[in-house]
Amino acid sequence: MQTIDEALDKLERSKFRSGFSLTEKDRQYLEEKGEAVIRSHAEDFVRRRLAPAEPLNDGKQTPMRGHPVFRAMHATACCCRGCLNKWYKVPLHKELTEAEQQKIVNLIMAWIDRNSK
């Protein structure tokens, strides 16, 4: 199993995934809200948009912009079940466990941390 740093390094080698970055507006939002609030948002988005066995509108459920976590979800290939399966071998049609959800949130938050500086 790969570490978060290994996953982030692999994502940086993808032309598509490495094309995502935080905007100045995203950085301001992160600074205003703080890490705990952003983590809470990430947990909520993962729970509602990715955790169900059959997510509503899978493949189209995560906007490309509007929140720094959305950008991070695309950058980390945690935007839909198809990408989770392709990049991390997360099984399709199976509800995500709390532990799986937390791993996804940790990856998203690590990407945000790396890209907010």
SEKOLKOL-533480 format. One record per atom (N, C-alpha, C, O): residue number from 1; chain; atom name; x, y, z. Coordinates in Angstrom, 2 decimals. Each point is the difference from the previous one (the first is absolute). Last residue first. Layout:
SITE   resi   chain   name         x         y         z
SITE    NUM       A     CA         X         Y         Z
...
***
This chain:
SITE   resi   chain   name         x         y         z
SITE    117       A      N      0.96     26.54      0.05
SITE    117       A     CA      1.16      0.79      0.42
SITE    117       A      C      0.57      0.81     -1.14
SITE    117       A      O      0.98      0.72      0.18
SITE    116       A      N     -4.61     -4.04     -0.21
SITE    116       A     CA     -0.46      1.27      0.55
SITE    116       A      C      1.15      0.91      0.40
SITE    116       A      O     -0.22      1.11      0.49
SITE    115       A      N      0.35     -5.80     -2.21
SITE    115       A     CA     -0.27      0.99     -1.04
SITE    115       A      C     -0.46      1.36      0.51
SITE    115       A      O     -0.27      0.90     -0.79
SITE    114       A      N      1.27     -4.79      3.59
SITE    114       A     CA      1.13      0.12     -0.92
SITE    114       A      C     -0.18      1.17     -0.97
SITE    114       A      O      0.97      0.64     -0.39
SITE    113       A      N     -4.54     -1.76      3.30
SITE    113       A     CA      1.13      0.51      0.76
SITE    113       A      C      1.20      0.25     -0.91
SITE    113       A      O      0.65      1.04      0.10
SITE    112       A      N     -4.42     -3.10     -1.99
SITE    112       A     CA     -0.28      1.39      0.32
SITE    112       A      C      1.17      0.62      0.74
SITE    112       A      O      0.42      1.11     -0.31
SITE    111       A      N     -0.19     -5.68     -0.50
SITE    111       A     CA      0.15      0.75     -1.24
SITE    111       A      C     -0.23      1.48      0.25
SITE    111       A      O      0.76      0.84     -0.49
SITE    110       A      N     -1.54     -3.68      4.07
SITE    110       A     CA      1.44      0.06     -0.27
SITE    110       A      C      0.26      0.77     -1.29
SITE    110       A      O      0.94      0.79     -0.08
SITE    109       A      N     -5.40     -1.70      1.25
SITE    109       A     CA      0.57      1.03      0.88
SITE    109       A      C      1.51      0.14     -0.22
SITE    109       A      O      0.53      1.11      0.09
SITE    108       A      N     -2.80     -4.53     -2.43
SITE    108       A     CA     -0.49      1.32     -0.45
SITE    108       A      C      0.65      1.10      0.83
SITE    108       A      O      0.47      1.00     -0.56
SITE    107       A      N      0.36     -5.39      1.95
SITE    107       A     CA      0.68      0.29     -1.27
SITE    107       A      C     -0.39      1.37     -0.53
SITE    107       A      O      0.87      0.77     -0.43
SITE    106       A      N     -3.09     -2.34      4.25
SITE    106       A     CA      1.40      0.28      0.32
SITE    106       A      C      0.80      0.34     -1.25
SITE    106       A      O      0.85      0.89      0.02
SITE    105       A      N     -5.32     -2.31     -0.53
SITE    105       A     CA      0.06      1.34      0.57
SITE    105       A      C      1.44      0.38      0.33
SITE    105       A      O      0.41      1.14     -0.25
SITE    104       A      N     -1.14     -5.51     -1.18
SITE    104       A     CA     -0.26      0.93     -1.10
SITE    104       A      C      0.10      1.43      0.50
SITE    104       A      O      0.63      0.84     -0.65
SITE    103       A      N     -0.35     -4.22      3.84
SITE    103       A     CA      1.20     -0.01     -0.84
SITE    103       A      C     -0.14      0.98     -1.16
SITE    103       A      O      0.96      0.70     -0.34
SITE    102       A      N     -4.70     -1.40      3.10
SITE    102       A     CA      1.02      0.80      0.69
SITE    102       A      C      1.30      0.03     -0.80
SITE    102       A      O      0.68      1.04     -0.04
SITE    101       A      N     -4.23     -3.75     -1.50
SITE    101       A     CA     -0.35      1.42     -0.13
SITE    101       A      C      1.08      0.87      0.63
SITE    101       A      O      0.37      1.03     -0.56
SITE    100       A      N      0.03     -5.64      1.13
SITE    100       A     CA      0.26      0.38     -1.40
SITE    100       A      C     -0.29      1.48     -0.23
SITE    100       A      O      0.75      0.69     -0.68
SITE     99       A      N     -1.85     -2.45      4.89
SITE     99       A     CA      1.46      0.03     -0.17
SITE     99       A      C      0.37      0.40     -1.43
SITE     99       A      O      0.92      0.80     -0.19
SITE     98       A      N     -5.47     -1.48      1.23
SITE     98       A     CA      0.50      1.23      0.64
SITE     98       A      C      1.50      0.13     -0.20
SITE     98       A      O      0.50      1.10     -0.26
SITE     97       A      N     -2.85     -3.94     -3.47
SITE     97       A     CA      0.04     -0.05      1.46
SITE     97       A      C      0.47      1.35      0.55
SITE     97       A      O      0.49      0.84     -0.75
SITE     96       A      N     -3.16     -1.68     -4.01
SITE     96       A     CA      1.31      0.23      0.62
SITE     96       A      C     -0.11     -0.06      1.51
SITE     96       A      O     -0.95      0.52      0.59
SITE     95       A      N     -2.20     -3.19     -4.28
SITE     95       A     CA      0.05      1.18      0.87
SITE     95       A      C      1.38      0.11      0.64
SITE     95       A      O      0.58     -0.99      0.44
SITE     94       A      N     -1.44     -1.25     -5.21
SITE     94       A     CA      0.15     -0.40      1.40
SITE     94       A      C      0.09      1.27      0.83
SITE     94       A      O      0.80      0.89     -0.29
SITE     93       A      N     -0.74     -1.21     -4.65
SITE     93       A     CA     -1.26     -0.58      0.48
SITE     93       A      C      0.08     -0.55      1.42
SITE     93       A      O     -0.71     -0.94      0.35
SITE     92       A      N      5.44      1.45     -2.65
SITE     92       A     CA     -1.25      0.65     -0.40
SITE     92       A      C     -1.17     -0.71      0.68
SITE     92       A      O      0.13     -1.15      0.40
SITE     91       A      N      5.11      1.31      1.53
SITE     91       A     CA     -1.04     -0.74     -0.73
SITE     91       A      C     -1.23      0.87     -0.31
SITE     91       A      O     -0.42      0.83      0.80
SITE     90       A      N      5.55      0.81     -0.45
SITE     90       A     CA     -1.16     -0.03      0.90
SITE     90       A      C     -1.14     -0.68     -0.75
SITE     90       A      O     -0.37      0.46     -1.09
SITE     89       A      N      5.10      0.58     -0.40
SITE     89       A     CA     -0.62     -1.34      0.06
SITE     89       A      C     -1.12     -0.10      1.03
SITE     89       A      O     -0.23     -1.07      0.56
SITE     88       A      N      2.91      5.02     -2.11
SITE     88       A     CA      0.27     -0.59      1.32
SITE     88       A      C     -0.62     -1.38      0.19
SITE     88       A      O      0.07     -0.57      1.09
SITE     87       A      N     -0.29      3.32     -5.25
SITE     87       A     CA      1.24      0.44      0.63
SITE     87       A      C      0.36     -0.78      1.26
SITE     87       A      O      1.18     -0.21      0.29
SITE     86       A      N     -5.24     -0.75     -2.84
SITE     86       A     CA      1.13      0.01     -0.92
SITE     86       A      C      1.32      0.29      0.71
SITE     86       A      O      1.00     -0.68     -0.24
SITE     85       A      N     -5.09      0.88      2.70
SITE     85       A     CA      0.30     -1.36     -0.41
SITE     85       A      C      1.25     -0.05     -0.88
SITE     85       A      O      0.86     -0.85      0.20
SITE     84       A      N     -2.50      5.03      1.12
SITE     84       A     CA      0.51     -0.71      1.18
SITE     84       A      C      0.37     -1.43     -0.36
SITE     84       A      O      1.01     -0.52      0.49
SITE     83       A      N     -3.10      3.06     -3.80
SITE     83       A     CA      1.38      0.44      0.21
SITE     83       A      C      0.61     -0.68      1.22
SITE     83       A      O      1.17     -0.39     -0.02
SITE     82       A      N     -5.70     -0.50     -0.84
SITE     82       A     CA      0.81     -0.49     -1.11
SITE     82       A      C      1.47      0.37      0.17
SITE     82       A      O      0.88     -0.83     -0.21
SITE     81       A      N     -4.16      2.51      3.20
SITE     81       A     CA      0.37     -1.39      0.30
SITE     81       A      C      0.86     -0.59     -1.12
SITE     81       A      O      0.86     -0.83      0.27
SITE     80       A      N     -0.56      6.08      0.55
SITE     80       A     CA     -1.09     -0.92     -0.27
SITE     80       A      C      0.48     -1.42      0.27
SITE     80       A      O      1.20     -0.24      0.20
SITE     79       A      N      1.55      3.99      0.84
SITE     79       A     CA     -1.17      0.75     -0.44
SITE     79       A      C     -1.20     -0.89     -0.29
SITE     79       A      O     -1.14      0.47      0.06
SITE     78       A      N      6.13     -0.79      1.26
SITE     78       A     CA     -1.00     -0.40      0.98
SITE     78       A      C     -1.34      0.68     -0.31
SITE     78       A      O     -0.75      0.34      0.91
SITE     77       A      N      5.38      0.21     -2.86
SITE     77       A     CA     -0.77     -1.10     -0.59
SITE     77       A      C     -0.97     -0.60      1.02
SITE     77       A      O     -0.23     -1.21      0.02
SITE     76       A      N      3.08      5.21      0.49
SITE     76       A     CA      0.42     -1.25      0.65
SITE     76       A      C     -0.72     -1.22     -0.55
SITE     76       A      O      0.18     -1.11      0.52
SITE     75       A      N     -1.12      5.58     -2.06
SITE     75       A     CA      1.47     -0.11     -0.06
SITE     75       A      C      0.49     -1.33      0.55
SITE     75       A      O      1.03     -0.52     -0.44
SITE     74       A      N     -5.64      1.64      0.76
SITE     74       A     CA      0.38     -0.30     -1.38
SITE     74       A      C      1.51     -0.21     -0.11
SITE     74       A      O      0.45     -0.90     -0.70
SITE     73       A      N     -2.11      2.17      4.87
SITE     73       A     CA     -0.56     -1.32     -0.32
SITE     73       A      C      0.36     -0.39     -1.43
SITE     73       A      O      0.31     -1.17     -0.26
SITE     72       A      N      0.83      5.49      1.79
SITE     72       A     CA      0.89     -1.04      0.54
SITE     72       A      C     -0.52     -1.40     -0.32
SITE     72       A      O      0.79     -0.91     -0.24
SITE     71       A      N     -3.47      4.59     -0.90
SITE     71       A     CA      1.22      0.03     -0.82
SITE     71       A      C      0.95     -1.12      0.44
SITE     71       A      O      0.59     -0.70     -0.83
SITE     70       A      N     -4.39      1.32      3.45
SITE     70       A     CA     -0.37     -0.53     -1.31
SITE     70       A      C      1.22     -0.07     -0.92
SITE     70       A      O      0.22     -1.01     -0.67
SITE     69       A      N      0.31      3.07      4.85
SITE     69       A     CA     -0.07     -1.46      0.12
SITE     69       A      C     -0.41     -0.62     -1.34
SITE     69       A      O      0.51     -1.07     -0.35
SITE     68       A      N     -0.46      5.83      0.84
SITE     68       A     CA      1.34     -0.59     -0.12
SITE     68       A      C      0.00     -1.53      0.10
SITE     68       A      O      0.83     -0.65     -0.62
SITE     67       A      N     -4.99      3.34     -1.40
SITE     67       A     CA      0.49     -0.30      1.34
SITE     67       A      C      1.38     -0.63     -0.16
SITE     67       A      O      0.21     -0.81     -0.90
SITE     66       A      N     -2.44      2.42     -2.88
SITE     66       A     CA     -1.01      0.44      0.95
SITE     66       A      C      0.39     -0.25      1.45
SITE     66       A      O     -0.57      0.58      0.92
SITE     65       A      N      1.69     -3.35     -5.86
SITE     65       A     CA      0.38      1.19      0.78
SITE     65       A      C     -1.13      0.36      0.97
SITE     65       A      O     -1.05     -0.64      0.02
SITE     64       A      N      0.83     -3.24     -2.77
SITE     64       A     CA      1.42      0.29     -0.22
SITE     64       A      C      0.47      1.20      0.83
SITE     64       A      O      1.20      0.14      0.26
SITE     63       A      N     -5.30     -3.67      1.17
SITE     63       A     CA      0.29      1.16     -0.85
SITE     63       A      C      1.51      0.22     -0.13
SITE     63       A      O      0.77     -0.43      0.86
SITE     62       A      N     -3.36     -4.25      0.09
SITE     62       A     CA      0.93      0.95      0.62
SITE     62       A      C      0.28      1.15     -0.95
SITE     62       A      O      0.60     -0.20     -1.06
SITE     61       A      N     -3.41     -3.66     -0.03
SITE     61       A     CA     -0.49      0.52      1.27
SITE     61       A      C      0.89      1.05      0.65
SITE     61       A      O     -0.41      0.65      0.96
SITE     60       A      N      0.49     -3.66     -5.09
SITE     60       A     CA     -0.32      1.41     -0.21
SITE     60       A      C     -0.40      0.68      1.30
SITE     60       A      O     -0.53      1.12     -0.01
SITE     59       A      N      1.78     -5.70     -0.26
SITE     59       A     CA      0.79      0.48     -1.12
SITE     59       A      C     -0.24      1.47     -0.28
SITE     59       A      O      0.77      0.64     -0.71
SITE     58       A      N     -4.61     -3.19      3.14
SITE     58       A     CA      1.42     -0.37      0.09
SITE     58       A      C      0.73      0.36     -1.28
SITE     58       A      O     -0.48     -0.27     -1.11
SITE     57       A      N     -4.23      1.22      3.06
SITE     57       A     CA      0.75      0.65     -1.09
SITE     57       A      C      1.48     -0.35      0.02
SITE     57       A      O      0.83      0.87     -0.27
SITE     56       A      N     -2.77     -2.45      4.59
SITE     56       A     CA     -0.85      0.72     -0.94
SITE     56       A      C      0.88      0.71     -1.03
SITE     56       A      O      0.95      0.69      0.37
SITE     55       A      N      0.85     -5.13      2.16
SITE     55       A     CA     -0.16      1.44      0.17
SITE     55       A      C     -0.88      0.61     -1.11
SITE     55       A      O      0.06     -0.40     -1.16
SITE     54       A      N      0.59     -4.48      3.29
SITE     54       A     CA     -0.44      0.51     -1.31
SITE     54       A      C     -0.23      1.51      0.13
SITE     54       A      O     -1.15      0.43      0.12
SITE     53       A      N      2.87     -2.62      3.60
SITE     53       A     CA      0.35     -1.04     -0.97
SITE     53       A      C     -0.34      0.45     -1.43
SITE     53       A      O      0.71     -0.35     -0.94
SITE     52       A      N      0.43      4.10      4.70
SITE     52       A     CA     -1.06     -0.96     -0.35
SITE     52       A      C      0.47     -1.01     -1.05
SITE     52       A      O      0.85      0.30     -0.84
SITE     51       A      N      2.14      3.30      2.29
SITE     51       A     CA     -0.15     -1.17      0.87
SITE     51       A      C     -1.13     -0.95     -0.40
SITE     51       A      O      0.16     -1.21      0.18
SITE     50       A      N      1.05      5.65     -2.29
SITE     50       A     CA      0.81     -1.17     -0.37
SITE     50       A      C     -0.33     -1.27      0.77
SITE     50       A      O      0.13     -1.10     -0.54
SITE     49       A      N     -2.33      5.54      1.09
SITE     49       A     CA      0.23     -0.13     -1.44
SITE     49       A      C      0.73     -1.27     -0.42
SITE     49       A      O     -0.13     -0.43     -1.14
SITE     48       A      N     -1.02      1.71      5.84
SITE     48       A     CA     -1.21      0.13     -0.82
SITE     48       A      C      0.23     -0.34     -1.48
SITE     48       A      O     -0.89     -0.56     -0.64
SITE     47       A      N      4.52      0.35      3.83
SITE     47       A     CA     -1.11     -0.81      0.54
SITE     47       A      C     -1.21      0.04     -0.94
SITE     47       A      O     -0.61     -1.03     -0.28
SITE     46       A      N      4.30      3.83     -0.69
SITE     46       A     CA      0.34     -1.41     -0.23
SITE     46       A      C     -1.16     -0.89      0.45
SITE     46       A      O     -0.37     -0.93     -0.72
SITE     45       A      N     -0.04      5.53      1.60
SITE     45       A     CA     -0.04     -0.26     -1.45
SITE     45       A      C      0.28     -1.46     -0.30
SITE     45       A      O     -0.68     -0.61     -0.83
SITE     44       A      N      1.08      1.98      5.33
SITE     44       A     CA     -1.39      0.05     -0.44
SITE     44       A      C     -0.11     -0.31     -1.49
SITE     44       A      O     -0.85     -0.79     -0.41
SITE     43       A      N      5.14      1.18      2.27
SITE     43       A     CA     -0.66     -1.19      0.53
SITE     43       A      C     -1.45     -0.08     -0.47
SITE     43       A      O     -0.49     -1.07     -0.37
SITE     42       A      N      2.92      4.95     -0.68
SITE     42       A     CA      0.50     -1.15     -0.78
SITE     42       A      C     -0.69     -1.28      0.47
SITE     42       A      O     -0.41     -0.82     -0.82
SITE     41       A      N     -0.47      4.74      3.26
SITE     41       A     CA     -0.62      0.07     -1.32
SITE     41       A      C      0.40     -1.21     -0.84
SITE     41       A      O     -0.84     -0.61     -0.67
SITE     40       A      N      2.95      1.05      4.80
SITE     40       A     CA     -1.41     -0.33      0.20
SITE     40       A      C     -0.76      0.02     -1.34
SITE     40       A      O     -0.82     -0.87     -0.26
SITE     39       A      N      5.25      2.35      0.28
SITE     39       A     CA     -0.05     -1.46      0.17
SITE     39       A      C     -1.44     -0.45      0.19
SITE     39       A      O     -0.40     -1.03     -0.55
SITE     38       A      N      1.10      5.61      0.43
SITE     38       A     CA      0.22     -0.57     -1.34
SITE     38       A      C     -0.04     -1.52      0.08
SITE     38       A      O     -0.59     -0.65     -0.87
SITE     37       A      N      0.38      2.97      4.92
SITE     37       A     CA     -1.24      0.20     -0.77
SITE     37       A      C      0.12     -0.62     -1.38
SITE     37       A      O     -0.93     -0.64     -0.48
SITE     36       A      N      4.76      0.57      3.23
SITE     36       A     CA     -1.05     -0.84      0.59
SITE     36       A      C     -1.30      0.12     -0.79
SITE     36       A      O     -0.68     -1.00     -0.24
SITE     35       A      N      4.51      3.76     -0.94
SITE     35       A     CA      0.11     -1.41     -0.37
SITE     35       A      C     -1.15     -0.86      0.54
SITE     35       A      O     -0.49     -0.87     -0.72
SITE     34       A      N     -0.27      6.18     -0.30
SITE     34       A     CA      0.89     -0.83      0.81
SITE     34       A      C     -0.10     -1.48     -0.36
SITE     34       A      O     -0.97     -0.45     -0.61
SITE     33       A      N     -1.20      4.90     -1.05
SITE     33       A     CA     -0.73     -1.10      0.65
SITE     33       A      C      0.87     -0.84      0.92
SITE     33       A      O     -0.47     -0.47      1.03
SITE     32       A      N      2.29      4.19     -3.61
SITE     32       A     CA     -1.14      0.49      0.79
SITE     32       A      C     -0.64     -1.11      0.82
SITE     32       A      O     -0.32      0.19      1.18
SITE     31       A      N      3.81     -1.26     -4.24
SITE     31       A     CA      0.52      0.79      1.12
SITE     31       A      C     -1.13      0.46      0.92
SITE     31       A      O      0.13     -0.04      1.22
SITE     30       A      N     -1.27     -2.20     -5.20
SITE     30       A     CA      0.69     -0.91      0.91
SITE     30       A      C      0.49      0.74      1.24
SITE     30       A      O     -0.14     -0.49      1.13
SITE     29       A      N     -1.70      3.06     -4.57
SITE     29       A     CA     -1.05     -0.78      0.66
SITE     29       A      C      0.63     -0.95      1.03
SITE     29       A      O     -0.49     -0.13      1.12
SITE     28       A      N      3.40      2.52     -3.89
SITE     28       A     CA     -0.64      0.90      0.97
SITE     28       A      C     -1.06     -0.74      0.80
SITE     28       A      O     -0.10      0.16      1.21
SITE     27       A      N      2.10     -2.47     -4.74
SITE     27       A     CA      0.96      0.20      1.10
SITE     27       A      C     -0.58      0.91      1.08
SITE     27       A      O      0.18     -0.25      1.20
SITE     26       A      N     -2.68     -0.38     -5.17
SITE     26       A     CA      0.05     -1.23      0.79
SITE     26       A      C      0.90      0.17      1.22
SITE     26       A      O     -0.36     -0.38      1.11
SITE     25       A      N      0.30      3.86     -4.21
SITE     25       A     CA     -1.26     -0.03      0.74
SITE     25       A      C     -0.07     -1.25      0.88
SITE     25       A      O     -0.45      0.07      1.15
SITE     24       A      N      4.01      0.32     -4.12
SITE     24       A     CA      0.18      0.93      1.11
SITE     24       A      C     -1.25      0.03      0.87
SITE     24       A      O      0.09      0.09      1.23
SITE     23       A      N      0.53     -4.59     -3.78
SITE     23       A     CA     -0.03      1.40     -0.41
SITE     23       A      C      0.27      0.88      1.22
SITE     23       A      O      0.02     -0.48      1.13
SITE     22       A      N      1.67     -4.75     -2.13
SITE     22       A     CA     -0.89      0.87      0.76
SITE     22       A      C      0.09      1.43     -0.53
SITE     22       A      O      1.07      0.48     -0.37
SITE     21       A      N     -0.26     -4.88     -2.76
SITE     21       A     CA      0.68      0.80      1.02
SITE     21       A      C     -1.04      0.86      0.70
SITE     21       A      O     -1.09      0.25     -0.52
SITE     20       A      N      1.92     -4.54     -3.52
SITE     20       A     CA     -0.85      0.67      0.98
SITE     20       A      C      0.85      0.77      0.99
SITE     20       A      O      1.05     -0.47      0.43
SITE     19       A      N      0.68     -2.39     -3.96
SITE     19       A     CA     -0.46      1.29     -0.51
SITE     19       A      C     -0.88      0.77      0.98
SITE     19       A      O     -0.33      1.16     -0.25
SITE     18       A      N      2.14     -5.71      0.69
SITE     18       A     CA      0.95      1.04      0.41
SITE     18       A      C     -0.41      1.39     -0.48
SITE     18       A      O      0.59      1.00      0.40
SITE     17       A      N     -3.13     -4.89     -1.63
SITE     17       A     CA     -0.10      0.23      1.45
SITE     17       A      C      0.93      1.12      0.46
SITE     17       A      O     -0.34      0.76      0.91
SITE     16       A      N      0.48     -2.04     -5.57
SITE     16       A     CA     -1.32      0.51      0.39
SITE     16       A      C     -0.04      0.35      1.49
SITE     16       A      O     -0.37      1.12      0.35
SITE     15       A      N      4.32     -3.10     -2.09
SITE     15       A     CA     -0.21      1.32     -0.62
SITE     15       A      C     -1.32      0.61      0.46
SITE     15       A      O     -0.06      1.18      0.33
SITE     14       A      N      2.97     -4.62      2.61
SITE     14       A     CA     -1.14     -0.02     -0.92
SITE     14       A      C     -0.22      1.41     -0.55
SITE     14       A      O     -0.15      0.95      0.77
SITE     13       A      N      3.37     -1.95      2.61
SITE     13       A     CA      0.49     -0.46     -1.30
SITE     13       A      C     -1.11     -0.11     -1.04
SITE     13       A      O      0.27     -0.24     -1.17
SITE     12       A      N     -1.11      1.39      5.76
SITE     12       A     CA      0.75      1.10     -0.62
SITE     12       A      C      0.56     -0.39     -1.37
SITE     12       A      O      0.29      0.88     -0.81
SITE     11       A      N     -2.44     -4.11      3.57
SITE     11       A     CA     -0.97      0.92     -0.59
SITE     11       A      C      0.69      1.16     -0.72
SITE     11       A      O     -0.49      0.48     -1.02
SITE     10       A      N      3.14     -3.50      3.51
SITE     10       A     CA     -0.52     -0.66     -1.20
SITE     10       A      C     -1.00      0.92     -0.72
SITE     10       A      O      0.02      0.09     -1.23
SITE      9       A      N      1.63      1.35      5.36
SITE      9       A     CA      1.08      0.02     -0.99
SITE      9       A      C     -0.47     -0.63     -1.31
SITE      9       A      O      0.32      0.50     -1.08
SITE      8       A      N     -3.23     -0.71      4.74
SITE      8       A     CA      0.11      1.38     -0.49
SITE      8       A      C      1.08      0.13     -1.06
SITE      8       A      O     -0.17      0.72     -0.99
SITE      7       A      N     -0.30     -4.89      3.17
SITE      7       A     CA     -1.18      0.27     -0.83
SITE      7       A      C      0.09      1.41     -0.60
SITE      7       A      O     -0.27      0.18     -1.19
SITE      6       A      N      3.59     -1.41      4.26
SITE      6       A     CA      0.15     -0.77     -1.24
SITE      6       A      C     -1.16      0.27     -0.95
SITE      6       A      O      0.19      0.17     -1.21
SITE      5       A      N     -0.43      1.72      5.52
SITE      5       A     CA      1.04      0.65     -0.81
SITE      5       A      C      0.22     -0.72     -1.32
SITE      5       A      O      0.17      0.65     -1.03
SITE      4       A      N     -3.13     -2.61      4.12
SITE      4       A     CA     -0.56      1.24     -0.55
SITE      4       A      C      1.03      0.70     -0.87
SITE      4       A      O     -0.33      0.46     -1.10
SITE      3       A      N      1.05     -5.63      1.40
SITE      3       A     CA     -0.15      1.06      0.99
SITE      3       A      C     -0.65      1.21     -0.67
SITE      3       A      O     -0.13      0.05     -1.23
SITE      2       A      N     -0.61     -5.31     -0.39
SITE      2       A     CA      0.82      1.20     -0.11
SITE      2       A      C     -0.29      1.01      1.11
SITE      2       A      O     -1.10      0.06      0.54
SITE      1       A      N      0.85     -5.64     -0.69
SITE      1       A     CA     -0.84      1.17      0.00
SITE      1       A      C      0.89      1.24      0.00
SITE      1       A      O      0.97      0.08      0.75
***
